[in-house]
């Protein structure tokens, strides 16, 4: 996925949801802070979004722009409308750290709020799938995130202590390897 495709997703999701702002919280949120992120971080063809003010329009986005939709077939990527709380576990205060993607032309005057990279990494680690750990490993290798800040974000996640300890251990081991 490219930054231009993300901007297209913002325009389309805002139009379908009748909202001027959306939250972007999946892996492609990386394009908010890093428009030219490494290819390994931009491999997904899915943008996970939730309207900021029109939460009730999540299903409308998924229906009109989601996987196998005409939008997907036409543009080669799709927009997955889903509630943030069901799809991601985010650190406290994440909303205040989100990166604004806005331009009168490229986003049509609409705003995409991309989850900040350390918050995104912590969320990916909670999912703990191999692809998510690989994603965070690239962030660490490329020095796109700071280990200490990531550990702080993990400490503010609403997760049980055994999981928190597992994530902290993974981060420390991975940072030591690098």
PyMOL commands that set and color helices and strands:
alter all, ss='L'
color gray80, all
select helices_A, chain A and resi 3-17+27-33+39-41+55-65+70-75+84-87+94-97+117-127+130-141+147-155+161-177
alter helices_A, ss='H'
color red, helices_A
select strands_A, chain A and resi 21-24+46-51+78-81+99-102+111-114
alter strands_A, ss='S'
color yellow, strands_A
deselect
rebuild
show_as cartoon
